[in-house]
Amino acid sequence: MSPRLALSPRLALSPVVVLCLLALTLEGYDLLMYGTVVPSLLTYEPWNLDPATVGVLGSVVGVGMLFGALAAGSIADRWGRRRTLIAAVTVFSAAMGFCAVAPSPEVFGVARFAVGVGAGVLMPTAAAMLIEFSGQESRARTVAMGFVGTSVGGITAGLLSLWLVPPFGFRAMFAAGMIPALFILPLMVKYLPESPAFLTARGQAEAAKGISKRYGLEQPHNASTVQESSDRGLKALFTANRARVTLTFWAMTLSCLLVLFGVATWLPALMRSAGYPLGAALSFLLVLNVGGAIGALGGASLADRFGIRPVTVIGFICAAVSLTLLTTTPPIGIVYVLVLFAGVGTTGTQILLNTFIGGYYPASCRTTGLGIALAVGRLGAIVGPTYGGLFVAAGAGTTTQLLAFALPAIAGAAVTVSVPAGRRIRSKASSTSDKSTALS
């Protein structure tokens, strides 16, 4: 680590946050750009795809993310946070290149699956890394600063799509998603530190203390005080009074990702079917991701001040209300505002959920807790695009399709309300090593 990047505790946070931000920007582009190429895929004559097949190809990435998220905990515990992050970025960026040159829908689908695997590993690992390099009083903001990259990636996809898709089609968008990794990966290799929590767990107490001191973090406990093996893995998510909250987190993530991926995939096509030209339809996806960035940063500031649970509930409600109001066919200016709030309530809410979940579990099972919750949520990411595609194939109107995505958002708000109240929920195993986030 270069001393120039660690001049003070405040500045020392920047390499971790910035590098996670860059990695998540790539991931956000790779995941959220698919909606911008749906119209191009539907009109690509050599493949002759129907809406249901395009929806399935959108869902394949969710299947990959399911496998990646399930594996994230064991990979990060074996390799460490740093190497896992670098490997994940390498995998999904290379897969984007294969998407760009895929000779058939089958090869394209396999490459999309690989994109999902890399992204599925990255998200819980990055969330754990950001939490472990943040203070309790600024945890939500630190995670949001990194995860706002997913929205930045979506915004970039929206802007590039206006330029690349009409003249060059879907392949140009996938090629554009691979190139930045050639510059970002060397920076990660050089500047990204390892998590002190991981080093401590591996018995490298001195190295952990050195990194903690450099980054102005609380000094880690000695290896002897790290959680026992019974507080690791899937079993740990259901011990020490965690079972109810664990299941609730799964339901919240499932609802949020179903709405997020369904809307991100089908919004341009829905708006085009409602009579808007291709350029305007693509611009709605850009606005959706701007809303995600606003929701992530604004929601995080509110969560650090008032508690993360009520802010998460409001996020779900914001998504449901905005999608419902879009069915009234308001003037174009109001449409943009509603799409902006839909982004606040989808991508912005999911970023809050990463903090909510990761802050609850102790370091010994944090990546596992995040990974499994996101893996369950990937079922929603898998169902979302196909769910929307089935409505399109059945000839359902725009109103029906938008209401179909509003309902899971309402369910997400209801489930979040059921999270046990209290300023802090702390399991017995975590009380000596890691404070939980505020849940009320």
Secondary structure, DSSP 8 states (H G I E B T S, - for coil): --GGG-SSHHHHTHHHHHHHHHHHHHHHHHHHTHHHHHHHHHT-TTT---HHHHHHHHHHHHHHHHHHHHHHHHHHHHH-HHHHHHHHHHHHHHHHHHHHH-SSHHHHHHHHHHHHHHHHHHHHHHHHHHHHTS-GGGHHHHHHHHHHHHHHHHHHHHHHHHHHHHHH-HHHHHHHHHTTHHHHHHHHHHH----HHHHHHTT-HHHHHHHHHHTT------GGGS--GGGSHHHHTTSTT-HHHHHHHHHHHHHHHHHHHHHHHHHHHHHHHTT--HHHHHHHHHHHHHHHHHHHHHHHHHHHHH-HHHHHHHHHHHHHHHHHHHTT---HHHHHHHHHHHHHHTHHHHHHHHHHHHHHS-GGGHHHHHHHHHHHHHHHHHHHHHHHHHHHHTT--HHHHHHHHHHHHHHHHHHHHTS--SSB---TTTTTT----B--
